[in-house]
Amino acid sequence: MRKILIGLAAFLAVIVVGLVVAVMVVDLNEYKQPLEASIKDASGYDTRIEGDITLSLTPVGVSVGKIHLSQEGNAMSVGEFAIALEVLPLLSKEIKVSYLTLKDVDVNIQKDENSKPSAQAPSAPKDPTAQGQTPPVEVARVNVENANISYVDTQTSTRATVENLNMTLTAITYDSTKKGAGALSLDAKGSIKKASYEAYSLHNIDVAGSLKEGFVNISQMDYTLFDSRAKGSATVDLNLAAPKVSLKEHVPQLKLANFSKEILGNDLLEGVLDMQMDLDFIAGTQKQVRQSLKGTVVFEGKSMGIKGYDVDKILSGYEGTQNVGLMDVGSFLVAGPLGFMLSSSAKGAKAYEGMKGGTTAINHLHVKVPLGKGIATLEDVAMSTGKNLVATKGEIDMVNERFLGVSFGILEKNGCAKYEQEIEGALSKPSIKVTQTTLNTVVNMASSLFGKVTDVARVPKNKGACQPFYEGKVVHPL
């Protein structure tokens, strides 16, 4: 027995020495061209390997430096690619990867009118008797270091980028006995320095999550938006024909000054907003998203300001009101700071010229909009300035992009409207619904040109108690 063990040890020693010598002697760089051709046949991308190909023994692996792939304007380069396998599991038809590393990755994708679908690898003839089940796959760790991605659509002039992405995937398994996304399982944690789409950018993104049984669970999704830190989480059900997404986001201190400078291009807004979203939707076409969208959007702010516009002056019927309706003021309520971009009144941007002059102190802004079945309900939407309380109510058809009985009102202390305007029509081209209240308001605006305001502008009062226009969270300032 002792001689047998000694012989076996000597045999193994010879094998190990042989492997070491082979690793030292064999130059895999001689096989670059065949390897490049194999990658092109499999992916359809022209491949060029500029770095060295080296082998390692502990663990058994290979590393390749400076790989370039390209095809019709699309390109990818990898500074270093490395992979290591466990040998013994291969004997039992199992694939176990110790690690896979991608460093200094640059991906450039360009879409234009001449873009064609990526070339696909030729499929092998299907022979049911020859087809076998894919062996179980386990990957202990995948590291992606310093990845940069750029996407340009020349037809729409849109651009998106991801800068300095670092990601670690662990506990990766693939079970071919399970169907669809349920076959793959993994944990992930990573960071992105900057992600941009057009004028919008997220900075210092930290994410952590997992994929189990076809469910993506993003437990951490922190990022900086307009120099304001945000937190969120999400789940995605990939087991359905169209993935179902549940999303929660909270920006406790959204800096409006940064928003105004980055998006509006001026120094218009100041103060902070607390923004919260809790949404569910189906990730499909734009129509499917809008039809399935449900949840609530809430944002609230106090001690905010609008520079260069005196809303109280406008609402009091002074100079400039002949150019501005309550719809322009109300647009701020429907979309918060975005209202100044989204207003589509008859005068458009020129209407806001009539609002210029002075400043507005917003004591309290509150917007609560439940969403469901393609409808956005303006449940509690109001703001108070130094002298006025303005509110909005009604619904918006998100699928057909239309106003559904949306009204803007300037309110008395008891919540009743002293001036009111109702909006109808498409979101892109709204119109003021002509009612007695609207006519009264127009008369008031005309009267303001002569320095007086007539009582006819007010909403006719009943002898009894009025029907409150607003009974929400924001109180009258006076």
ZAMARGU-4260 file (C-alpha; in steps of 0.2 Angstrom, whole numbers, plus 5000, padded with zeros to 4 digits):
<rodrens>
0) 5000/5000/5000 | 5014/5012/5004 | 5022/5009/4988 | 5006/5012/4979 | 5004/5029/4988
5) 5022/5034/4984 | 5019/5030/4966 | 5003/5040/4965 | 5011/5055/4973 | 5025/5054/4961
10) 5013/5053/4946 | 5004/5068/4952 | 5020/5077/4955 | 5025/5074/4937 | 5008/5080/4931
15) 5009/5096/4940 | 5027/5099/4934 | 5022/5096/4917 | 5007/5108/4918 | 5019/5121/4925
20) 5032/5118/4911 | 5017/5119/4898 | 5011/5135/4905 | 5029/5143/4904 | 5033/5136/4887
25) 5017/5137/4877 | 5014/5154/4869 | 4995/5156/4867 | 4998/5172/4858 | 5001/5162/4842
30) 4983/5157/4843 | 4976/5175/4842 | 4970/5175/4824 | 4960/5159/4826 | 4953/5165/4842
35) 4948/5182/4834 | 4940/5172/4820 | 4930/5161/4832 | 4924/5176/4841 | 4918/5185/4825
40) 4909/5169/4819 | 4900/5168/4836 | 4896/5186/4838 | 4896/5194/4821 | 4908/5207/4827
45) 4926/5211/4820 | 4938/5206/4834 | 4956/5212/4837 | 4966/5206/4852 | 4981/5218/4855
50) 4986/5212/4872 | 4994/5196/4878 | 4985/5180/4882 | 4992/5171/4897 | 4987/5156/4907
55) 4987/5153/4926 | 4987/5137/4936 | 4980/5142/4953 | 4966/5143/4949 | 4966/5137/4931
60) 4962/5152/4921 | 4966/5163/4906 | 4968/5182/4904 | 4967/5192/4888 | 4973/5211/4887
65) 4966/5224/4876 | 4951/5217/4866 | 4942/5227/4853 | 4925/5222/4845 | 4916/5233/4832
70) 4902/5232/4819 | 4894/5246/4809 | 4897/5260/4821 | 4895/5250/4837 | 4911/5246/4846
75) 4917/5239/4862 | 4934/5238/4870 | 4940/5229/4886 | 4957/5233/4894 | 4958/5216/4902
80) 4947/5200/4902 | 4951/5186/4914 | 4942/5170/4919 | 4946/5156/4930 | 4938/5138/4931
85) 4937/5125/4944 | 4943/5109/4936 | 4936/5095/4946 | 4918/5099/4944 | 4920/5097/4925
90) 4922/5079/4928 | 4904/5078/4934 | 4898/5089/4920 | 4896/5105/4931 | 4903/5122/4926
95) 4910/5132/4941 | 4919/5148/4938 | 4930/5155/4952 | 4930/5173/4944 | 4927/5183/4929
100) 4934/5200/4927 | 4931/5214/4915 | 4942/5230/4917 | 4942/5247/4908 | 4927/5243/4897
105) 4921/5256/4884 | 4905/5253/4874 | 4899/5264/4860 | 4882/5261/4852 | 4876/5272/4838
110) 4859/5271/4829 | 4856/5279/4813 | 4845/5277/4798 | 4857/5264/4791 | 4858/5254/4807
115) 4855/5235/4805 | 4851/5222/4818 | 4867/5215/4825 | 4874/5199/4815 | 4869/5183/4823
120) 4879/5168/4825 | 4873/5154/4814 | 4862/5142/4823 | 4866/5124/4823 | 4854/5112/4815
125) 4841/5106/4827 | 4843/5087/4831 | 4831/5082/4846 | 4841/5067/4848 | 4858/5076/4849
130) 4852/5090/4860 | 4857/5088/4878 | 4853/5098/4894 | 4864/5113/4898 | 4875/5108/4913
135) 4873/5118/4929 | 4883/5134/4930 | 4890/5142/4945 | 4900/5158/4945 | 4907/5164/4962
140) 4911/5182/4957 | 4910/5193/4942 | 4919/5210/4943 | 4916/5224/4931 | 4928/5239/4934
145) 4927/5256/4926 | 4914/5253/4912 | 4909/5267/4901 | 4894/5266/4890 | 4888/5279/4876
150) 4872/5278/4866 | 4868/5290/4852 | 4853/5290/4841 | 4857/5302/4826 | 4839/5301/4820
155) 4832/5309/4835 | 4848/5318/4841 | 4847/5309/4858 | 4861/5304/4869 | 4863/5294/4884
160) 4879/5290/4894 | 4885/5280/4909 | 4902/5284/4917 | 4913/5274/4928 | 4902/5259/4932
165) 4909/5247/4944 | 4899/5231/4948 | 4901/5215/4957 | 4890/5200/4954 | 4891/5186/4966
170) 4882/5169/4969 | 4878/5167/4951 | 4869/5151/4946 | 4860/5145/4931 | 4848/5130/4932
175) 4842/5125/4915 | 4828/5114/4922 | 4819/5131/4926 | 4811/5142/4913 | 4814/5160/4908
180) 4822/5172/4920 | 4819/5159/4934 | 4834/5149/4928 | 4846/5163/4933 | 4850/5168/4951
185) 4863/5181/4957 | 4867/5195/4970 | 4873/5212/4964 | 4881/5228/4971 | 4889/5242/4962
190) 4891/5261/4959 | 4890/5273/4944 | 4898/5290/4944 | 4886/5298/4932 | 4872/5293/4921
195) 4865/5305/4909 | 4850/5306/4896 | 4849/5323/4887 | 4849/5337/4900 | 4845/5325/4914
200) 4859/5318/4925 | 4860/5307/4940 | 4877/5307/4950 | 4885/5295/4963 | 4873/5281/4960
205) 4874/5266/4973 | 4864/5251/4969 | 4862/5234/4978 | 4850/5220/4973 | 4847/5202/4968
210) 4838/5191/4955 | 4829/5176/4962 | 4815/5165/4954 | 4812/5178/4941 | 4811/5193/4953
215) 4823/5207/4953 | 4824/5215/4970 | 4833/5232/4970 | 4835/5235/4989 | 4846/5250/4987
220) 4845/5264/4974 | 4853/5280/4980 | 4858/5294/4969 | 4861/5313/4968 | 4848/5323/4958
225) 4851/5342/4956 | 4864/5341/4970 | 4850/5333/4981 | 4852/5315/4988 | 4838/5303/4984
230) 4834/5286/4990 | 4823/5272/4982 | 4820/5254/4979 | 4811/5243/4966 | 4805/5226/4961
235) 4803/5219/4944 | 4793/5203/4940 | 4801/5195/4925 | 4789/5180/4925 | 4775/5189/4916
240) 4774/5192/4897 | 4777/5211/4901 | 4787/5214/4916 | 4778/5222/4931 | 4788/5236/4940
245) 4785/5242/4958 | 4795/5258/4961 | 4797/5269/4977 | 4807/5285/4977 | 4810/5299/4990
250) 4820/5315/4987 | 4818/5323/5005 | 4827/5339/5000 | 4826/5343/4981 | 4835/5359/4978
255) 4825/5370/4967 | 4839/5382/4963 | 4849/5368/4955 | 4834/5361/4946 | 4830/5379/4939
260) 4848/5381/4933 | 4850/5364/4925 | 4833/5361/4917 | 4826/5378/4915 | 4842/5387/4912
265) 4839/5402/4923 | 4839/5407/4941 | 4820/5406/4943 | 4816/5395/4958 | 4823/5394/4976
270) 4819/5383/4991 | 4817/5364/4993 | 4804/5351/4990 | 4800/5334/4998 | 4796/5322/4983
275) 4789/5305/4985 | 4783/5292/4973 | 4775/5275/4975 | 4771/5267/4958 | 4767/5251/4950
280) 4766/5249/4931 | 4768/5237/4917 | 4785/5239/4907 | 4778/5239/4889 | 4774/5252/4876
285) 4771/5270/4882 | 4752/5267/4881 | 4753/5251/4892 | 4763/5260/4905 | 4750/5274/4906
290) 4736/5262/4906 | 4743/5251/4920 | 4751/5265/4930 | 4744/5266/4948 | 4750/5273/4965
295) 4753/5290/4972 | 4765/5305/4968 | 4767/5318/4982 | 4778/5333/4983 | 4778/5347/4996
300) 4788/5362/5000 | 4787/5377/5012 | 4796/5394/5011 | 4800/5393/4993 | 4801/5407/4980
305) 4799/5412/4962 | 4811/5425/4956 | 4806/5438/4944 | 4787/5435/4945 | 4774/5442/4957
310) 4760/5430/4957 | 4751/5440/4971 | 4751/5455/4959 | 4744/5445/4945 | 4730/5437/4956
315) 4725/5454/4963 | 4720/5460/4945 | 4734/5472/4942 | 4744/5476/4927 | 4748/5461/4916
320) 4733/5450/4921 | 4725/5454/4904 | 4739/5442/4896 | 4738/5428/4909 | 4724/5417/4915
325) 4723/5406/4930 | 4728/5392/4919 | 4746/5399/4918 | 4747/5400/4937 | 4738/5383/4939
330) 4751/5375/4928 | 4764/5377/4942 | 4752/5368/4954 | 4749/5353/4942 | 4767/5350/4939
335) 4776/5359/4953 | 4792/5368/4946 | 4789/5359/4929 | 4773/5370/4927 | 4783/5384/4920
340) 4790/5373/4906 | 4773/5364/4903 | 4761/5378/4902 | 4753/5379/4885 | 4740/5393/4886
345) 4735/5403/4871 | 4749/5416/4874 | 4762/5403/4878 | 4779/5410/4883 | 4773/5427/4880
350) 4760/5426/4893 | 4774/5424/4906 | 4781/5441/4900 | 4766/5449/4907 | 4770/5441/4924
355) 4787/5447/4925 | 4792/5459/4939 | 4795/5457/4958 | 4796/5440/4967 | 4784/5427/4974
360) 4786/5419/4991 | 4777/5403/4992 | 4773/5399/5010 | 4766/5381/5006 | 4765/5370/4991
365) 4757/5353/4992 | 4753/5341/4977 | 4745/5324/4980 | 4740/5315/4964 | 4734/5297/4965
370) 4736/5287/4949 | 4725/5273/4942 | 4717/5266/4926 | 4726/5279/4916 | 4719/5293/4926
375) 4728/5306/4937 | 4717/5313/4950 | 4722/5330/4957 | 4716/5326/4975 | 4725/5339/4985
380) 4734/5352/4974 | 4736/5369/4981 | 4749/5383/4985 | 4748/5398/4997 | 4758/5414/4993
385) 4759/5429/5004 | 4741/5435/5001 | 4732/5421/4991 | 4727/5403/4991 | 4727/5395/4974
390) 4720/5377/4971 | 4718/5365/4957 | 4706/5350/4956 | 4699/5338/4943 | 4707/5323/4933
395) 4719/5321/4919 | 4717/5307/4906 | 4735/5301/4904 | 4731/5289/4890 | 4722/5301/4879
400) 4732/5316/4886 | 4716/5326/4890 | 4710/5337/4904 | 4694/5330/4913 | 4685/5344/4922
405) 4701/5352/4928 | 4698/5369/4937 | 4709/5382/4945 | 4703/5393/4958 | 4708/5408/4969
410) 4700/5405/4986 | 4693/5414/5001 | 4698/5409/5018 | 4683/5397/5019 | 4689/5387/5004
415) 4676/5394/4992 | 4682/5401/4975 | 4681/5420/4972 | 4688/5417/4955 | 4688/5401/4945
420) 4693/5394/4928 | 4689/5377/4920 | 4701/5369/4907 | 4696/5357/4894 | 4704/5349/4879
425) 4720/5341/4875 | 4736/5343/4886 | 4745/5350/4871 | 4732/5362/4867 | 4721/5366/4882
430) 4707/5379/4881 | 4697/5388/4894 | 4679/5382/4895 | 4667/5397/4893 | 4656/5397/4909
435) 4648/5412/4918 | 4662/5411/4930 | 4675/5413/4916 | 4665/5428/4909 | 4665/5436/4925
440) 4684/5433/4927 | 4687/5441/4910 | 4676/5456/4914 | 4687/5458/4930 | 4703/5457/4920
445) 4697/5471/4908 | 4691/5482/4922 | 4709/5481/4930 | 4715/5491/4915 | 4706/5505/4922
450) 4712/5503/4940 | 4696/5495/4947 | 4689/5478/4950 | 4671/5475/4949 | 4661/5463/4959
455) 4654/5455/4944 | 4671/5445/4943 | 4667/5436/4958 | 4659/5419/4958 | 4640/5422/4962
460) 4637/5419/4980 | 4622/5410/4986 | 4613/5416/5001 | 4617/5400/5010 | 4634/5392/5013
465) 4645/5391/4998 | 4652/5374/4991 | 4670/5374/4996 | 4682/5373/4981 | 4696/5366/4992
470) 4697/5357/5009 | 4715/5351/5008 | 4731/5353/5018 | 4736/5370/5013 | 4728/5384/5023
475) 4725/5402/5018 | 4739/5414/5022 | 4727/5428/5029
</rodrens>
